């Protein structure tokens, strides 16, 4: 499978199975789709030239140009850089039967929040249930479960999540200390992360976080008017002014590494590229602004008719990022970060985040769910910190969820980059984790195209 497309003046070809990317001229661009079946059938170069000539007889290419293009395509195919075989599908049965261990937990340290974000899937921290703070004892049991069920894996990840985790800060600190006490005797290493809205962030918390947290996610939606509209306090007043100075201090104290300012764009700010650039202009170097996922009945939900404009926004953002990078003012945008040299391991390519088997969410009272977006859905209650996994069938369901189990993924060029997308979004829109959220798929494909183009443009700049 080969995906060819044009972006920002570049002709690009992605060989899906090998991951090879080619910047190509017009004639090769036109011939790659035409010759795929013939090359796989091992037709001779002369036959290929004849097929190419027939296909392009209305084009203005010379015979010499067509012959050279055919030769180039054949060379790439012989070097297994074009029209390559799928090396993953034969492995899928073995992959589904693989032994899994739990390597990450999302601790819902607080089912409560001091903001009232309009798009919050967690219902201001309540998650379809009651407000609650996780106790130290429940948190300890969760960390014990993680250590016990992590097998020989050394590196373990724990995200302190909410609601707003800083509303339960003492328990966060105590659990970090407890986790550290488990490292040496059990030969483990914890990587703690924190996701916060910043309202309660202060110097004492920042000092502790810089010492103990491998990553901090700082929630902000961009421009003041956008942020304050979607992320107000319960009384309606905005939160932008109080958090921005704290976030700038946090980013600088971490040397502009190991953090993200993370926003959500909605139908109210489809021109989200301006929000990304606003955050960059504030000095942030690690930025993520993602599309809201919501039912179409919500006034802020993204609809199918919005997709063309959103795609244009990604194009504009990509071009501006290239410009700024060449000027020495570059920044990272999470959805444009792509590794063309190595990339993720096979498991990541096929099944993504590992929710439900390698990654679990833990409620304040100790229940296990496949991830934070399933919390409160009783259909996905897997067990608890006292009894462990009581419903292994859910784990097996998620274990078998992969790009080959999803009909929409089979012929999609993006499948090894998005790994089938979010299982929760699939379930919420289609009632099955083995489907895919269609709007999300459209936008993901566009982001991957932009990410590859950025790589090509920056490489082209280095050569020139």
C-alpha positions as a printed NumPy array, in Angstrom:
array([[  0.   ,   0.   ,   0.   ],
       [  1.351,   3.399,  -1.006],
       [ -0.199,   6.762,  -0.165],
       [  0.688,   9.612,  -2.516],
       [ -0.32 ,  13.202,  -1.839],
       [  0.645,  16.822,  -2.425],
       [  1.274,  19.315,   0.357],
       [  2.941,  22.729,   0.418],
       [  4.531,  22.226,  -3.001],
       [  5.892,  18.75 ,  -2.258],
       [  4.914,  15.495,  -3.966],
       [  5.088,  12.835,  -1.262],
       [  4.773,   9.065,  -1.225],
       [  4.419,   7.012,   1.964],
       [  5.037,   3.298,   1.603],
       [  2.73 ,   2.189,   4.406],
       [  4.184,  -1.213,   5.275],
       [  7.846,  -0.168,   5.349],
       [  7.3  ,   3.394,   6.571],
       [  9.561,   4.767,   3.832],
       [  8.81 ,   8.31 ,   2.697],
       [  9.806,   9.639,  -0.728],
       [  9.815,  13.167,  -2.106],
       [  9.158,  12.652,  -5.803],
       [  8.732,  14.525,  -9.087],
       [  5.467,  14.806, -10.995],
       [  5.926,  11.836, -13.301],
       [  6.855,   9.42 , -10.495],
       [  3.933,  10.81 ,  -8.489],
       [  1.54 ,  10.023, -11.347],
       [  2.991,   6.56 , -11.981],
       [  3.221,   5.1  ,  -8.458],
       [ -0.529,   4.275,  -8.255],
       [ -0.586,   3.099, -11.886],
       [  2.27 ,   0.598, -11.633],
       [  1.677,  -0.988,  -8.232],
       [ -0.118,  -4.134,  -9.435],
       [  2.196,  -4.587, -12.427],
       [  5.346,  -4.32 , -10.287],
       [  3.939,  -6.849,  -7.812],
       [  3.23 ,  -9.158, -10.746],
       [  6.938,  -8.818, -11.654],
       [  6.334,  -7.545, -15.159],
       [  9.471,  -6.587, -17.093],
       [ 10.763,  -3.039, -17.252],
       [  9.767,  -2.847, -20.922],
       [  6.21 ,  -3.902, -20.066],
       [  6.09 ,  -1.355, -17.274],
       [  7.23 ,   1.425, -19.601],
       [  4.473,   0.44 , -22.035],
       [  1.832,   0.449, -19.27 ],
       [  3.112,   3.802, -18.025],
       [  3.068,   5.305, -21.489],
       [ -0.526,   4.21 , -22.053],
       [ -1.62 ,   5.605, -18.681],
       [  0.093,   8.952, -19.267],
       [ -0.534,   9.357, -22.992],
       [ -2.541,  12.521, -22.406],
       [  0.174,  14.013, -20.18 ],
       [  3.038,  16.126, -21.494],
       [  5.839,  13.826, -20.304],
       [  8.478,  12.657, -22.783],
       [  9.241,   9.007, -23.338],
       [ 12.605,   9.499, -21.68 ],
       [ 10.998,  10.993, -18.562],
       [  8.575,   8.094, -18.297],
       [ 11.361,   5.518, -18.736],
       [ 13.463,   7.199, -16.049],
       [ 10.488,   7.283, -13.684],
       [  9.794,   3.579, -14.248],
       [ 13.448,   2.78 , -13.54 ],
       [ 13.332,   4.8  , -10.3  ],
       [ 10.149,   3.071,  -9.161],
       [ 11.599,  -0.364,  -9.934],
       [ 14.776,   0.433,  -8.012],
       [ 12.803,   1.501,  -4.938],
       [ 10.661,  -1.638,  -5.166],
       [ 13.719,  -3.91 ,  -5.416],
       [ 15.261,  -2.193,  -2.388],
       [ 12.001,  -2.851,  -0.474],
       [ 11.252,   0.824,  -0.102],
       [  8.103,   0.826,  -2.254],
       [  5.177,  -1.576,  -2.696],
       [  6.437,  -3.585,   0.265],
       [  4.643,  -6.554,   1.814],
       [  2.708,  -6.297,   5.058],
       [  5.049,  -7.779,   7.66 ],
       [  2.603,  -7.32 ,  10.528],
       [ -0.549,  -9.19 ,   9.491],
       [  1.05 , -12.675,   9.58 ],
       [  2.063, -11.899,  13.154],
       [ -1.398, -10.839,  14.342],
       [ -2.525, -14.183,  15.865],
       [  0.672, -14.395,  17.867],
       [  0.186, -10.763,  18.846],
       [ -3.351, -11.367,  20.118],
       [ -2.158, -14.3  ,  22.221],
       [  0.776, -12.373,  23.701],
       [  1.374, -12.243,  27.429],
       [  0.653,  -8.785,  28.759],
       [  1.64 ,  -7.07 ,  31.961],
       [  0.304,  -3.906,  33.532],
       [  2.832,  -1.147,  33.05 ],
       [  0.856,   2.044,  33.65 ],
       [ -1.921,   3.391,  35.867],
       [ -3.986,   6.54 ,  35.653],
       [ -4.781,   7.361,  39.282],
       [ -7.956,   9.416,  39.604],
       [ -6.61 ,  11.134,  42.642],
       [ -9.58 ,  13.527,  42.686],
       [-13.074,  13.14 ,  41.302],
       [-13.59 ,  16.817,  41.912],
       [-12.54 ,  20.016,  40.191],
       [-12.303,  23.746,  40.863],
       [-13.186,  24.637,  37.267],
       [-16.339,  24.04 ,  35.238],
       [-15.004,  23.355,  31.744],
       [-17.87 ,  23.268,  29.272],
       [-16.594,  20.25 ,  27.327],
       [-15.452,  18.138,  30.297],
       [-16.141,  14.443,  29.642],
       [-15.657,  13.876,  33.378],
       [-18.643,  16.067,  34.348],
       [-16.504,  18.515,  36.351],
       [-14.63 ,  15.599,  37.861],
       [-17.56 ,  13.411,  38.899],
       [-17.266,  10.789,  36.109],
       [-20.956,   9.808,  36.1  ],
       [-20.809,   9.27 ,  39.853],
       [-19.974,  11.081,  43.055],
       [-17.324,  13.589,  44.035],
       [-14.511,  11.914,  45.931],
       [-10.81 ,  12.129,  46.737],
       [ -8.582,   9.046,  46.621],
       [ -7.281,   8.014,  50.02 ],
       [ -3.652,   7.171,  50.643],
       [ -4.632,   3.569,  51.417],
       [ -6.415,   3.084,  48.085],
       [ -3.474,   4.646,  46.266],
       [ -1.02 ,   2.328,  48.033],
       [ -3.052,  -0.698,  47.017],
       [ -3.062,   0.533,  43.425],
       [  0.731,   0.887,  43.38 ],
       [  1.099,  -2.539,  44.994],
       [ -1.148,  -3.994,  42.278],
       [  0.977,  -2.346,  39.597],
       [  4.219,  -3.728,  40.997],
       [  2.738,  -7.197,  41.431],
       [  1.248,  -7.318,  37.93 ],
       [  4.118,  -5.735,  36.004],
       [  6.101,  -8.939,  35.582],
       [  9.757,  -8.338,  34.742],
       [  9.108,  -4.839,  33.438],
       [ 11.272,  -2.308,  35.273],
       [  9.874,   1.053,  34.158],
       [  6.351,   1.776,  35.401],
       [  4.218,   4.843,  34.735],
       [  1.698,   6.525,  37.021],
       [ -0.298,   9.609,  36.039],
       [ -1.975,  11.666,  38.745],
       [ -5.237,  12.678,  37.123],
       [ -8.621,  14.135,  37.932],
       [-10.776,  16.192,  38.113],
       [ -8.018,  18.306,  39.529],
       [ -5.293,  16.292,  41.323],
       [ -3.912,  19.314,  43.171],
       [ -7.107,  19.275,  45.253],
       [ -5.641,  16.146,  46.855],
       [ -1.998,  17.203,  46.857],
       [ -0.886,  15.661,  50.145],
       [ -1.968,  12.215,  48.956],
       [ -0.079,  12.778,  45.681],
       [  3.101,  13.508,  47.636],
       [  2.583,  10.563,  49.962],
       [  2.016,   8.17 ,  47.052],
       [  5.133,   9.384,  45.27 ],
       [  7.118,   8.669,  48.443],
       [  5.52 ,   5.24 ,  48.733],
       [  6.266,   4.462,  45.098],
       [  9.904,   5.425,  45.575],
       [ 10.069,   3.057,  48.579],
       [  9.044,   0.17 ,  46.311],
       [ 11.664,   0.788,  43.647],
       [ 14.774,  -0.8  ,  45.165],
       [ 13.233,  -3.887,  46.804],
       [ 11.19 ,  -4.777,  43.715],
       [ 13.672,  -3.579,  41.067],
       [ 11.241,  -1.052,  39.62 ],
       [ 11.461,   2.55 ,  38.503],
       [  8.412,   4.8  ,  38.663],
       [  7.807,   7.555,  36.157],
       [  5.241,   9.889,  37.681],
       [  3.308,  12.475,  35.684],
       [  0.828,  15.155,  36.702],
       [ -2.088,  16.678,  34.778],
       [ -3.357,  19.968,  36.203],
       [ -5.472,  23.007,  35.374],
       [ -2.932,  25.162,  37.202],
       [ -5.279,  27.047,  39.512],
       [ -3.69 ,  25.651,  42.688],
       [ -0.15 ,  25.465,  41.304],
       [  2.362,  27.251,  43.549],
       [  6.106,  27.32 ,  44.21 ],
       [  6.044,  24.439,  46.705],
       [  4.117,  22.203,  44.316],
       [  6.341,  23.183,  41.387],
       [  9.52 ,  22.433,  43.327],
       [  8.197,  18.966,  44.237],
       [  6.952,  18.32 ,  40.692],
       [ 10.28 ,  19.315,  39.162],
       [ 12.01 ,  16.869,  41.461],
       [  9.606,  13.928,  41.169],
       [  7.437,  14.267,  38.055],
       [  8.859,  13.098,  34.745],
       [  6.233,  15.084,  32.879],
       [  3.639,  17.762,  33.65 ],
       [  0.577,  18.409,  31.504],
       [ -0.713,  21.975,  31.87 ],
       [ -4.248,  22.57 ,  30.622],
       [ -4.833,  25.746,  28.611],
       [ -6.877,  26.262,  25.445],
       [ -4.959,  29.14 ,  23.873],
       [ -6.058,  32.758,  23.51 ],
       [ -7.565,  34.376,  26.594],
       [-11.057,  34.727,  25.133],
       [-11.074,  31.105,  23.972],
       [ -9.712,  29.719,  27.226],
       [-11.934,  31.751,  29.524],
       [-15.077,  30.857,  27.565],
       [-14.482,  27.099,  27.73 ],
       [-12.57 ,  26.798,  31.033],
       [-14.219,  29.112,  33.578],
       [-14.473,  28.834,  37.329],
       [-17.775,  27.597,  38.697],
       [-18.767,  31.209,  39.229],
       [-18.172,  31.981,  35.562],
       [-14.975,  34.013,  35.892],
       [-12.083,  33.103,  33.633],
       [ -8.896,  31.283,  34.662],
       [ -6.444,  32.44 ,  31.961],
       [ -4.813,  35.307,  33.857],
       [ -4.092,  33.281,  36.981],
       [ -2.543,  30.28 ,  35.248],
       [ -0.416,  31.739,  32.428],
       [  2.351,  33.208,  34.66 ],
       [  2.516,  29.893,  36.538],
       [  2.784,  27.924,  33.312],
       [  5.52 ,  30.144,  31.932],
       [  7.449,  29.69 ,  35.165],
       [  6.905,  25.923,  35.022],
       [  8.129,  25.632,  31.425],
       [ 11.224,  27.715,  32.12 ],
       [ 12.01 ,  25.854,  35.357],
       [ 11.977,  22.586,  33.377],
       [ 14.229,  24.033,  30.646],
       [ 11.345,  23.861,  28.147],
       [ 11.369,  20.051,  28.32 ],
       [  9.258,  17.319,  29.917],
       [  5.979,  19.214,  29.962],
       [  3.095,  20.068,  27.648],
       [  0.653,  22.906,  27.548],
       [ -2.382,  20.981,  26.445],
       [ -5.538,  22.512,  24.986],
       [ -8.769,  21.495,  23.346],
       [-10.299,  23.264,  20.374],
       [-14.017,  23.22 ,  19.671],
       [-16.488,  24.545,  17.123],
       [-16.147,  27.904,  18.875],
       [-12.499,  28.224,  17.804],
       [-12.068,  26.265,  14.592],
       [ -9.235,  28.709,  13.807],
       [ -7.237,  26.837,  16.45 ],
       [ -3.924,  27.394,  14.666],
       [ -4.084,  30.891,  16.159],
       [ -4.323,  29.346,  19.62 ],
       [ -1.303,  27.133,  18.974],
       [  0.699,  30.129,  17.749],
       [ -0.516,  32.22 ,  20.685],
       [  0.93 ,  29.613,  23.056],
       [  4.155,  29.564,  21.053],
       [  4.321,  33.375,  21.241],
       [  4.036,  33.123,  25.035],
       [  7.269,  31.127,  24.905],
       [  6.028,  27.555,  25.22 ],
       [  8.012,  24.973,  23.24 ],
       [  5.91 ,  21.85 ,  23.914],
       [  2.327,  22.337,  22.739],
       [ -0.679,  20.096,  22.206],
       [ -4.061,  21.441,  21.078],
       [ -6.496,  18.675,  20.21 ],
       [-10.008,  18.533,  18.715],
       [-12.867,  18.095,  21.154],
       [-14.749,  14.81 ,  20.949],
       [-18.418,  15.32 ,  21.713],
       [-21.895,  14.368,  20.61 ],
       [-23.168,  16.48 ,  17.734],
       [-25.986,  17.748,  19.963],
       [-23.452,  19.874,  21.86 ],
       [-23.039,  23.364,  20.433],
       [-19.253,  23.1  ,  20.693],
       [-18.992,  19.704,  18.958],
       [-17.026,  19.41 ,  15.723],
       [-19.146,  18.359,  12.759],
       [-18.333,  16.815,   9.404],
       [-18.841,  20.124,   7.608],
       [-16.058,  21.623,   9.743],
       [-13.428,  19.166,   8.503],
       [-12.257,  21.062,   5.372],
       [-11.613,  24.238,   7.353],
       [ -9.827,  22.329,  10.126],
       [ -7.591,  20.681,   7.525],
       [ -6.706,  24.125,   6.186],
       [ -5.781,  25.14 ,   9.721],
       [ -3.387,  22.2  ,  10.017],
       [ -1.799,  23.207,   6.694],
       [ -1.381,  26.819,   7.825],
       [  0.087,  25.707,  11.142],
       [  2.543,  23.344,   9.433],
       [  3.807,  26.092,   7.122],
       [  4.248,  28.529,   9.99 ],
       [  6.1  ,  25.91 ,  12.041],
       [  8.566,  25.358,   9.189],
       [  9.108,  29.102,   8.9  ],
       [  9.691,  29.524,  12.629],
       [ 11.992,  26.507,  12.795],
       [ 14.191,  27.976,  10.045],
       [ 14.233,  31.295,  11.926],
       [ 15.428,  29.579,  15.11 ],
       [ 12.05 ,  29.996,  16.836],
       [ 10.782,  26.446,  16.504],
       [  8.448,  24.589,  18.84 ],
       [  6.983,  21.102,  19.035],
       [  3.335,  20.434,  18.252],
       [  2.332,  17.066,  19.67 ],
       [  0.245,  15.916,  16.69 ],
       [  3.004,  16.726,  14.221],
       [  5.668,  14.77 ,  16.105],
       [  6.487,  11.673,  14.076],
       [  9.498,   9.353,  14.025],
       [ 10.305,   8.28 ,  10.46 ],
       [ 13.531,   6.491,  11.387],
       [ 12.507,   4.091,  14.129],
       [  9.004,   4.798,  15.292],
       [  7.003,   2.854,  17.887],
       [  7.352,  -0.86 ,  18.598],
       [  5.106,  -3.407,  16.889],
       [  2.649,  -3.532,  19.815],
       [  2.209,   0.238,  19.69 ],
       [  1.737,   0.182,  15.924],
       [ -0.975,  -2.461,  16.128],
       [ -2.922,  -1.576,  19.269],
       [ -1.859,   1.863,  20.47 ],
       [ -2.037,   2.904,  24.113],
       [ -2.578,  -0.553,  25.609],
       [ -5.747,   0.469,  27.454],
       [ -7.536,  -2.353,  29.2  ],
       [ -4.541,  -4.658,  29.384],
       [ -1.293,  -2.735,  29.896],
       [ -2.825,   0.527,  31.054],
       [ -5.672,   0.927,  33.58 ],
       [ -7.507,   3.759,  35.303],
       [ -8.182,   3.633,  39.029],
       [-11.103,   5.485,  40.641],
       [-10.846,   7.175,  44.078],
       [-12.493,   4.131,  45.66 ],
       [-10.205,   1.691,  43.87 ],
       [-12.176,   0.367,  40.885],
       [-10.312,  -0.55 ,  37.692],
       [-11.428,   0.6  ,  34.23 ],
       [ -9.659,   0.252,  30.838],
       [ -8.809,   3.967,  30.789],
       [ -9.977,   7.295,  32.181],
       [-12.584,   7.732,  29.442],
       [-14.376,   4.502,  30.408],
       [-14.621,   5.381,  34.099],
       [-18.223,   5.235,  35.302],
       [-19.363,   2.845,  32.541],
       [-20.299,  -0.263,  34.509],
       [-20.009,  -2.388,  31.369],
       [-16.234,  -1.819,  31.599],
       [-15.685,  -2.301,  35.338],
       [-12.743,  -4.717,  35.449],
       [-12.092,  -5.195,  39.155],
       [-10.657,  -3.293,  42.099],
       [ -7.516,  -2.789,  44.156],
       [ -8.632,  -5.305,  46.809],
       [ -9.532,  -8.214,  44.537],
       [ -7.538,  -7.462,  41.41 ],
       [ -8.935,  -8.128,  37.921],
       [-12.351,  -9.755,  38.385],
       [-13.453,  -9.558,  34.756],
       [-10.57 , -10.802,  32.58 ],
       [-12.947, -10.935,  29.607],
       [-12.71 ,  -7.148,  29.311],
       [ -8.924,  -7.368,  29.328],
       [ -9.042,  -9.993,  26.578],
       [-11.458,  -7.848,  24.561],
       [ -8.995,  -4.968,  24.599],
       [ -6.063,  -7.292,  24.012],
       [ -7.666,  -8.362,  20.731],
       [ -8.374,  -4.792,  19.661],
       [ -5.942,  -3.855,  16.883],
       [ -5.796,  -2.339,  13.409],
       [ -6.583,  -5.694,  11.784],
       [ -9.723,  -6.115,  13.892],
       [-11.105,  -2.815,  12.558],
       [-12.586,  -2.82 ,   9.073],
       [-12.03 ,   0.924,   8.685],
       [ -8.309,   0.55 ,   9.377],
       [ -7.428,  -2.172,   6.893],
       [ -6.949,   0.085,   3.87 ],
       [ -6.001,   3.256,   5.751],
       [ -2.493,   4.64 ,   5.209],
       [ -2.419,   6.045,   8.748],
       [ -3.07 ,   2.788,  10.598],
       [  0.47 ,   2.209,  11.849],
       [  0.684,   5.785,  13.145],
       [ -2.647,   6.072,  14.973],
       [ -2.902,   2.332,  15.786],
       [ -6.643,   2.329,  15.216],
       [ -7.443,   5.423,  17.209],
       [ -9.096,   5.775,  20.596],
       [-11.13 ,   2.793,  21.799],
       [-13.324,   5.011,  23.974],
       [-14.227,   7.29 ,  21.066],
       [-15.037,   4.232,  18.967],
       [-17.31 ,   2.849,  21.67 ],
       [-19.049,   6.146,  22.373],
       [-19.906,   6.733,  18.706],
       [-20.452,   3.18 ,  17.458],
       [-20.977,   0.929,  20.495],
       [-17.85 ,  -1.113,  19.768],
       [-14.177,  -0.666,  20.554],
       [-13.393,  -2.287,  17.186],
       [-14.837,   0.536,  15.13 ],
       [-13.359,   4.027,  14.659],
       [-14.472,   7.612,  15.282],
       [-14.806,   8.92 ,  11.729],
       [-14.121,  12.624,  12.287],
       [-11.082,  11.697,  14.353],
       [ -9.821,   9.481,  11.526],
       [-10.137,  12.271,   8.968],
       [ -8.19 ,  14.699,  11.136],
       [ -5.574,  12.125,  12.087],
       [ -4.824,  11.4  ,   8.446],
       [ -4.383,  15.104,   7.781],
       [ -2.051,  15.538,  10.754],
       [  0.146,  12.682,   9.563],
       [  0.341,  14.172,   6.081],
       [  1.398,  17.518,   7.567],
       [  3.916,  15.895,   9.896],
       [  5.602,  14.067,   7.015],
       [  5.625,  17.222,   4.894],
       [  7.331,  19.151,   7.707],
       [ 10.063,  16.518,   7.831],
       [ 10.531,  16.776,   4.07 ],
       [ 10.625,  20.573,   4.114],
       [ 13.154,  20.764,   6.941],
       [ 15.341,  18.113,   5.288],
       [ 15.11 ,  20.063,   2.028],
       [ 16.232,  23.181,   3.874],
       [ 19.258,  21.368,   5.289],
       [ 20.262,  20.139,   1.809],
       [ 19.955,  23.626,   0.394]])
